[in-house]
Amino acid sequence: MQNDEIKQMLADLIWLDALIATELIQVTENTSAILRKSPPPEICLRDHDALRATALGIAEKYRTGTALGRHLGKHQ
């Protein structure tokens, strides 16, 4: 495997990990809301937004122009 191939593979994996992280945050919020029968605490929502922004920043560092940012904006 050539250096460029390895770099591309690592960039793909970093992006995919960021995608998984953001979706896992959303699953956690949804599960919490279902179990509580109310939205998660406001502090959790703020922290989750910050974590999503960090993951998105990492993902966009290695792959720009994907639908991830647009998708995250639609999460509730």
Buried (B, 14 or more C-beta within 10 A) or exposed (E): EEEEEEEEEEBEEBBEEBBEBBBEBBEEBEEBEEEEEEEBEEEBBEEBEEBBEEBBEBBBEBBEEBEBBEBBEEBE
